[in-house]
Each structure stands twice: as structure tokens, then as C-alpha cells.
Amino acid sequence: MSQAWLERWQEGRIGWHQPKGNDNLKKHWRSTGRRVLVPLCGKSPDIKWLAEQGNEVIGVELSSLAIEAFFAENHIDYVLREGELRCYEAQDTAIRIYCGDYFKLDSIKCDAHYDRGALIALPEDLRSGYAAHTTSLLTADAEQLVITLEYEQAVASGPPFAVLAAEVLSYWPSLECVDEHDDIVNAPPKFQQAGLTELLEKVWRSP
């Protein structure tokens, strides 16, 4: 899985990337002044948007290409700090992105969590471990916003994968579905090429 992820970034096969950010984040995010955990963050502009709302953002990403692209595309200077996970720390805004294995991040506690492309990027056998590790990094009162996809995987296969409501609630029982809509127009090209005609984006938020 790790090697495949790195190869996708090296080859530019990043059809899940949203160059303008996610509209549901802007619609449903409520927190400011929090430390926001953003796992498998890629080069998403959502990182910058969350920081602009007055939050400290802690991103984690396996690919250094993705991290360096984020800082370059947003014209943000950074310093590189070595450690078990290399840390790219923005100089003029509250953004830190750690490069490496997400499961090795264990010394930071966050009181908010944003997941648009992490849970759905993982195959089923890795998702429960991801969710458990994420929960271990969050405070008991953490604000969460998790965005998932539902579609017919017999027609098109992930990643991104379909993650149904029952599975989401098995990880985080307190989350509530606050929005859903058909987002096939923004689906990765391979989904449309496979003939998929409906892709439901669902937004889960803590009460």
C-alpha cells in the first residue's frame, strides 16, 4: 500500500485530488482555535483553509513530493526539522506536515480531526487500524468532520473506496450524517470511464 501510494504521486496519478478544496469542509466546519489532525493530507488546499480559520493544522503525508508541492503551490515558506518523522513547518502560519508512516505519529494530541481523503483511501483491511490510531491522537472532546463516498464497487473499484454508514459508525459512533449529495461530476476520471453514474458524498460530523 505504501509503495503504491508513493508511485501514484511520482506518476501524477492523483485523480482524487481537489485543486479548489472541498466545498463540504467550508460548509460544515465549525471550529477555530483548535489543533486539527489531517491524516494522509496530500497537497490539499484544505490545509491552508483550516489554518486561515485560526486553527493549528497537523498534517501527515507519506509522500514528500506531495508535501513540497503543497508549500510551493501555496507560496508558503517552511523549515525542515528532522526526527522519526520529518516535519515541514510553515514559517508564517500554523501548519506542520509530518512526512512518513502515519502510524508512527504518537506524540501529538489534537482536539479536531478532518478526514476527506484518508479513510476512503485505505482498503477495508487497513481502515479499522487507521481509525483506532486516529482516535488515540484525539482528545475526548475533539471536533470531527469525516467525508466518505458511497458507490457501487462492482462497477468501479477504489481507491478511493466506498465506506458505508455502518462502518463509519463502528469507528466513531457519535458522528452524525449532516449532508449527502451525488458528486459524480467530481468523481476521479477512472470512475466515469468505468461507467459509474452515481457517487454519493456523505458528510459526518461530531454533535
Buried (B, 14 or more C-beta within 10 A) or exposed (E): EEEEBBEBBEEEEBBBBBEEBBBBBEEBBEBEEBBBBBBBBBBBBBBBBBBEBEBBBBBBBBBBBBBBBBBEEBEBEBEEEEEEBBBBBBEEBBBBBBBBEBEEBEEEEBBBBBBBBBBBBBEEEEBEEBBEBBBEBBEEEBBBBBBBBBBEEEEBEBBBBBBEBEBBBEBBEEBEBBBBEEBBEBBBEBBBEEEBEEBBBBBBBBE
